[in-house]
Amino acid sequence: MSYNQTTGINPGQQSPNKDSKKLLYSVFFLTLILALTWGYMIYDKSKSTEIVQQLQTKVISVDSSKTALEREFDQASAKADSLMGSNKKLNGTITAKNKDIQRLKANIGSILKNKNATAAELASAKTMIDELNGKVNELYVQIEQLKTEKQQLVVEKVQLITEKASLQDTLQKTTFEKQHVEDVASTLHASNINVEAIDVKHNGKEKETSNAKRASLMRISFKLDENRIAPSGEKELYVCVLNPDGTIVSKGNSVTTREDGDKKYTDKLVVSYEQGKSLPVSFDWKQSNSKFQIGIYKVEIYQNGYKIGEGNATLKKGGLFASL
């Protein structure tokens, strides 16, 4: 072994200073490694926290979007249901649109009920909700249009009913007037009315007389003028004979007249009339007690409720003072 006298250290031995430096370097590197390790761990934890926060924010955002979509969907659904509920009687076009709305509601509802719905699915739901709102708005416009058209139809219907009633009233009046004109026009007219007292002798011979005492009967004759409106057939004629005192000779029977209401009559004749031709009529009337009064006898003839002619005959007192 060699020995250095100057330093007093064997050649095979290291210097204590070198060992200390190595130890210091080792501690330094170990500390640095620890520091880097802790730094990385802190950075990694911070990064993880940031990612977790981002994910939480994203989840909150997705939940918020889903809630907003659900709210928007509920509003659109409520509006659609309200429109359909208050307008049950709809035409085929709106009914078809309602089927599209119900289909969209079903598809959207299916997505929103899924708790694990993805962002893509929610985006699809958003698109369908927009489409749903569009169809609901179209439905609202169509329903309002239908309401307007319905109101117009109601107005037109009322107008038509009013016009119809007016036309019916006019037609009724026209028909009544026509019937009245035809009724009056078809009423026969009596002309050449002649009323004369007849004295019937025991041998059957007849002689006209003005002597009330000698008069056996009264002969009433007249002509029914031609009428081109009155139909052919049997016609009822009512003859009213008024005594000189104004009372009607009657057995109690009465006829309804257009102007005087019910009126007693003396005799009723039924004649066969032919349209457009004149018809002579003659009949005899006797007093029930075979006695005629002195004075003017008046004869009125009625047909179809109208007085169609009248005549009179004067019977006087017979004898030397008849002319007084």
C-alpha positions in Angstrom: 0.0 0.0 0.0 1.3 3.4 -0.9 0.8 6.3 1.3 0.8 9.9 0.3 2.7 11.8 2.9 1.4 15.1 1.7 -2.3 14.3 2.0 -2.1 11.5 4.4 -4.7 9.6 2.3 -4.2 6.2 0.9 -4.4 6.0 -2.9 -7.2 3.4 -2.8 -9.4 5.7 -0.6 -11.8 8.4 -2.1 -12.1 11.9 -0.7 -14.9 12.5 1.8 -15.9 15.6 -0.2 -16.7 13.5 -3.2 -18.9 11.3 -1.2 -20.8 14.2 0.2 -21.4 15.6 -3.3 -22.7 12.3 -4.5 -25.0 12.1 -1.6 -26.2 15.7 -2.2 -26.8 14.9 -5.9 -28.7 11.8 -5.1 -30.9 13.7 -2.6 -31.5 16.5 -5.1 -32.4 14.1 -7.9 -34.7 12.2 -5.6 -36.3 15.4 -4.4 -36.7 16.6 -8.0 -38.3 13.3 -9.0 -40.6 13.5 -6.1 -41.5 17.0 -6.9 -42.1 16.2 -10.6 -44.2 13.2 -9.5 -46.3 15.2 -7.2 -46.5 18.0 -9.7 -47.8 15.5 -12.4 -50.2 14.0 -9.9 -51.5 17.4 -9.0 -51.7 18.4 -12.7 -53.4 15.1 -13.5 -55.9 15.5 -10.7 -56.6 19.1 -11.8 -57.1 17.9 -15.4 -59.3 15.1 -14.2 -61.3 17.6 -12.1 -61.7 19.9 -15.1 -62.8 17.0 -17.3 -65.3 15.9 -14.7 -66.6 19.5 -14.4 -66.9 19.7 -18.2 -68.7 16.4 -18.2 -71.0 17.6 -15.4 -71.6 20.8 -17.3 -72.4 18.9 -20.4 -74.8 16.6 -18.5 -76.5 19.6 -16.9 -76.7 21.2 -20.4 -78.2 18.1 -21.8 -80.7 17.8 -19.0 -81.5 21.4 -19.4 -82.0 21.0 -23.1 -84.2 17.9 -22.5 -86.3 19.8 -19.9 -86.7 22.7 -22.4 -87.7 20.2 -25.1 -90.2 18.6 -22.8 -91.7 21.9 -21.9 -91.9 23.0 -25.6 -93.3 19.6 -26.4 -96.0 19.8 -23.7 -97.0 23.3 -24.9 -97.3 22.2 -28.5 -99.2 19.0 -27.5 -101.6 21.0 -25.3 -102.3 23.5 -28.1 -102.9 20.7 -30.6 -105.2 18.8 -28.1 -107.1 22.1 -27.4 -107.6 22.7 -31.1 -108.8 19.2 -31.8 -111.0 19.1 -28.7 -112.9 22.3 -29.4 -113.3 21.4 -33.1 -114.5 17.8 -33.2 -116.6 18.3 -36.4 -113.7 18.8 -38.9 -113.3 18.1 -42.6 -111.1 15.4 -44.0 -108.1 17.6 -44.6 -107.8 18.7 -41.0 -108.5 15.2 -39.8 -105.5 14.0 -41.8 -103.3 16.7 -40.4 -104.3 15.7 -36.9 -103.1 12.2 -37.7 -99.7 13.6 -38.6 -99.6 15.6 -35.4 -100.5 12.5 -33.3 -97.7 10.6 -35.1 -95.1 13.3 -34.3 -96.3 13.5 -30.7 -95.8 9.7 -30.3 -92.3 9.8 -31.8 -91.2 12.8 -29.7 -92.7 11.4 -26.5 -90.8 8.1 -27.1 -87.5 10.0 -27.2 -88.2 12.3 -24.2 -89.2 9.4 -22.0 -85.8 7.8 -22.6 -83.6 8.9 -19.7 -80.5 7.8 -21.6 -81.4 9.7 -24.8 -78.4 10.8 -26.7 -77.7 14.4 -27.9 -78.4 13.2 -31.5 -81.8 11.8 -30.4 -82.6 15.0 -28.6 -81.6 17.0 -31.6 -84.0 14.8 -33.7 -86.7 15.4 -31.1 -86.1 19.2 -31.4 -86.5 19.0 -35.2 -89.7 17.0 -34.8 -91.0 19.5 -32.2 -90.4 22.4 -34.6 -92.3 20.4 -37.2 -95.0 19.7 -34.7 -95.3 23.5 -33.9 -95.5 24.2 -37.6 -98.3 21.7 -38.2 -100.2 23.0 -35.1 -99.9 26.5 -36.4 -101.2 25.4 -39.8 -104.0 23.5 -38.1 -104.9 26.7 -36.2 -105.0 28.7 -39.4 -107.1 26.1 -41.1 -109.6 25.9 -38.2 -109.9 29.7 -38.1 -110.5 29.7 -41.8 -113.1 27.0 -41.4 -114.8 29.0 -38.6 -114.9 32.1 -40.8 -116.3 30.0 -43.7 -118.8 28.5 -41.3 -119.9 31.9 -40.0 -120.3 33.0 -43.6 -122.3 29.9 -44.4 -124.5 30.6 -41.3 -125.0 34.2 -42.5 -125.8 33.0 -46.1 -128.1 30.3 -44.7 -130.0 32.9 -42.6 -130.2 35.1 -45.7 -131.4 32.2 -47.8 -134.0 31.3 -45.1 -135.2 34.9 -45.0 -135.3 35.1 -48.8 -137.1 31.8 -48.9 -139.6 32.9 -46.4 -140.1 36.2 -48.3 -140.5 34.3 -51.6 -142.9 31.8 -49.9 -144.9 34.8 -48.5 -144.9 36.5 -51.9 -145.8 33.2 -53.6 -148.5 32.6 -51.0 -149.9 36.1 -51.6 -149.6 35.7 -55.3 -151.3 32.3 -55.2 -154.0 33.8 -52.9 -154.5 36.7 -55.2 -154.6 34.4 -58.2 -157.1 32.2 -56.5 -159.1 35.2 -55.5 -159.1 36.6 -59.0 -160.0 33.2 -60.4 -162.6 32.7 -57.8 -164.2 36.1 -58.5 -163.7 35.7 -62.3 -165.3 32.2 -62.2 -168.4 33.5 -60.4 -171.4 33.6 -62.6 -173.4 36.7 -63.4 -177.2 36.9 -63.7 -178.7 39.4 -66.2 -182.2 40.1 -67.6 -183.7 39.5 -64.2 -187.5 39.5 -64.3 -189.8 39.2 -61.3 -193.5 39.0 -62.0 -196.6 38.0 -60.1 -198.7 35.3 -61.8 -202.4 34.8 -61.4 -203.2 31.1 -62.0 -206.8 30.5 -63.0 -208.8 27.5 -62.0 -208.5 26.2 -65.6 -204.7 26.4 -65.4 -204.3 29.5 -67.4 -201.8 32.0 -66.2 -201.9 35.8 -66.3 -199.4 38.3 -65.1 -200.9 40.6 -62.4 -199.8 43.4 -60.0 -202.7 42.7 -57.7 -201.4 41.3 -54.4 -204.7 39.6 -53.7 -204.8 37.8 -57.1 -201.2 36.8 -57.2 -200.8 33.0 -56.9 -197.1 32.8 -57.3 -194.1 34.8 -58.2 -192.1 33.8 -61.3 -188.4 34.6 -61.2 -186.5 34.4 -64.5 -182.9 35.4 -65.5 -180.0 34.5 -67.7 -176.6 33.2 -66.5 -174.2 35.0 -68.7 -171.4 33.1 -70.5 -168.2 32.7 -68.5 -165.0 31.3 -70.0 -163.3 30.7 -66.6 -166.1 29.0 -64.7 -165.7 25.2 -65.2 -168.6 23.2 -66.5 -170.7 21.4 -63.9 -173.5 21.9 -61.4 -173.8 25.3 -59.8 -175.7 26.2 -56.7 -177.8 29.3 -56.8 -179.4 30.8 -53.7 -182.5 33.0 -54.1 -183.5 35.4 -51.3 -187.0 36.9 -51.5 -187.5 39.9 -49.3 -191.0 40.9 -48.2 -192.2 44.5 -48.6 -191.3 44.9 -44.8 -187.7 43.9 -45.5 -187.8 40.4 -43.9 -186.5 37.5 -45.8 -188.9 34.7 -46.6 -187.1 31.7 -45.3 -187.5 28.3 -43.7 -184.5 29.0 -41.5 -181.8 27.9 -43.9 -178.8 30.1 -44.4 -175.8 30.6 -46.8 -172.4 32.1 -46.2 -171.9 35.2 -48.3 -168.6 37.1 -48.9 -169.9 40.5 -47.8 -172.8 39.9 -45.4 -171.7 36.7 -43.7 -174.3 34.1 -43.1 -177.6 35.1 -44.7 -181.0 33.3 -44.8 -182.3 32.3 -48.1 -185.7 31.5 -49.6 -184.8 28.8 -52.1 -181.9 26.9 -53.5 -181.5 26.0 -57.2 -179.0 23.6 -58.7 -178.3 24.2 -62.4 -176.1 22.4 -64.9 -173.8 25.0 -66.4 -171.6 24.7 -69.5 -168.4 26.7 -69.6 -168.5 29.7 -72.1 -172.3 29.5 -72.7 -175.2 31.4 -71.3 -178.0 29.6 -69.5 -181.6 30.7 -69.0 -183.1 30.0 -65.6 -186.7 30.3 -64.5 -188.5 29.0 -61.4 -191.8 29.7 -59.5 -192.0 30.6 -55.9 -195.2 30.5 -53.7 -196.0 32.0 -50.4 -196.6 29.3 -47.8 -199.9 30.9 -46.7 -200.7 31.8 -50.4 -201.1 35.4 -49.5 -198.9 38.2 -50.8 -198.3 41.5 -49.2 -198.9 44.9 -50.8 -195.6 46.6 -51.7 -192.3 45.9 -53.3 -190.9 42.4 -53.3 -187.1 42.3 -53.8 -185.3 39.3 -55.1 -181.5 38.7 -54.7 -179.6 35.9 -56.4 -176.3 34.5 -54.9 -173.7 32.2 -56.3 -170.2 31.3 -55.0 -170.9 33.6 -52.0 -171.4 36.6 -54.2 -174.6 38.4 -55.1 -174.8 38.0 -58.9 -178.0 39.9 -59.5 -181.2 41.3 -58.1 -184.7 42.4 -59.3 -188.1 43.4 -57.8 -191.8 43.3 -58.3 -194.5 45.6 -57.0 -197.8 44.3 -55.9 -200.6 46.7 -55.4 -204.0 46.7 -53.6 -206.8 45.7 -56.0 -210.3 47.3 -56.4 -211.6 50.7 -57.2 -209.1 52.5 -54.9 -206.0 50.6 -56.1 -204.6 53.6 -57.9 -205.1 56.0 -55.0 
